[in-house]
């Protein structure tokens, strides 16, 4: 049975396909920018991306009359209502953001990519500072255009997590952070999970780890002909189309788990996109619904599955065969290595207990930056003070502090809270799937069962339902950090 039968909606989707083709092209450009493009190509790429974005704006605005007619239909099904809702959100954005601001943002973010990489490499924020000042000013203007009657952060939050507000986030963090501090203190006091492990300083053969990562994608049942894996400075996943999803990881000189779990994390993102209903391809709702729901999938696979004792048992023979440094360590010691607990300065290397401190700090800092109470020039020192307050450690240089994330160079203000929302939703999934006896996993046959449940309940609708409605349909309630707290207590504090 087809998802779309209303003639007006069918006509609307036919006219939307060129816009979807532009999205396809922009995604491919973005992937190439991070993996293959020579540095000197940045200016031309910035111009091309800006022109594509302007074409998207014009073509979307041309749908205004058709959208107005379609939304008056009284017999629309959920899929058809979802299409109209998503296009209306795009229309609202393009009606409020003038073409010149759109063009400036596209150029500024593409032009910032190379200076950010150089600044990070040299651990010198001053190289990136003028670019971030420009981006920050443009994001303030964007927030003002989107919704001048609210906190600028709310206007930008809604772009990533439809309907989310700082009131929601303040409630989540006010519960989550105090609970995490208690669990962290008890965990460190018990000493069952080590703060350091010798494997973190062990060299590994990159080619051998690439073979491990290739096997891991098979273990996770990734469809080999529908995705590809590459290397980039910052691991990411990007949807080009329903049968074309790209992921990357990175290979550092030591500490192989960083690359391994970076890969599993990005596989979680990719699985979401690969399991969206294929009939939604080239429609506005044919993708993940929000950054928070997306992140819940990557954190679920990375942490709740990947760092579990059961998954360690499944992967240990492979790891021991491929990585010579594991010859001195048994399965329990590798499990301890996967689950070290200590405050880390680097967000992407943070353990489950301290990760959300990184997000809470960035959330507070971004609010201040958008309000202008913290200037871009002050960022390195303010960052260092804030992270020391949260974690008790101070970055030795800018690369391990304010320059560690690529997001601001992409103009992604208000995106970071989605990571904590992802952890919260992953905790909700743990709670539900444990009750349904799909967790803990019981071998490689458990993977398809998990994928199937996630496909039916989270993935297939794509962006048909807004995030809060999707959560209510699946769990019967909205964002609730208690599942995450229960999962962490069960893992780190329960007796063996």
Secondary structure, 3 states (H helix, E strand, C coil): CCCCCCHHHHHHHHHHHHHHHHHHHHHHHHHHHHHCCCHHHHHHHHHHHHHHHHHHHHHHHCCHHHHHHHCCCCCCCHHHHHHHHHHHHHHHHHHHCCHHHHHHHHHHHHHHHHHHHHHHHHCCHHHHHHHHHHHHHHHHHHHHHHCCCCCHHHHHHHHHCCCCCHHHHHHHHHHHHHHHHHHHHHHHHHCCCCCCCHHHHCECCHHHHHHHHHHHHHHCCCCCCCEEEEECCCCCEEEEECCEEEEEECCCCECHHHHHHHHHHHHHHHHHHHCCCHHHCCCCCCCCCCHHHHHHHHHHHHHHHCCCHHHHHHHHHHHHHHCHHHHHCCHHHHHHHHCCCCCCCCHHHCCCCCHHHHHHHHHHHHHHHHHCCCCHHHHHHHHHHHHHHHHCCCCCCCCCCCCCCCHHHHCCCCCCHHHHHHHHHHHHHHHHHHHCCCCCCCCCHHHHHHHHHHHHHHHCCCCCCCHHHHHHHHHCCCCCCHHHHHHHHHHHCCCC
